[in-house]
Amino acid sequence: MNQFMTIVTVPMGHSEKILKAACQAGANGGTVLKARGAGKSTKADLFHFRVEPEEEIVIIMATQEITEKLSEGVHELYKDNSKSSATLFVLPIDCLSHVNSLEFDV
């Protein structure tokens, strides 16, 4: 079963909409990171996308079927919204490992 990582950048406070769309698509949840633009201006380029200050990044790992449903759901949420937007991109997950050891070398 192929796994994909969906990354969505949204204005601050919109992450709950994305997580709700993810759960409706069949995902078990996601991770939300608070982010802000950096640089001399109020906007910065990241992979040719505009990253606005005070944004949230939502990361969701899911199967291809769920990822496709999620992408459609996010598009529906923002297609008619002229005041805010979302940027979504998907990366394949080639390797996944769980780290569960609490031992650290100092």
Secondary structure by P-SEA (a helix, b strand, c coil): cbbbbbbbbbcccaaaaaaaaaaaacccbbbbbbbbbbcccccccccccccccbbbbbbbbbcaaaaaaaaaaaaaacccccccbbbbbbbbbcbbbbbccccccc
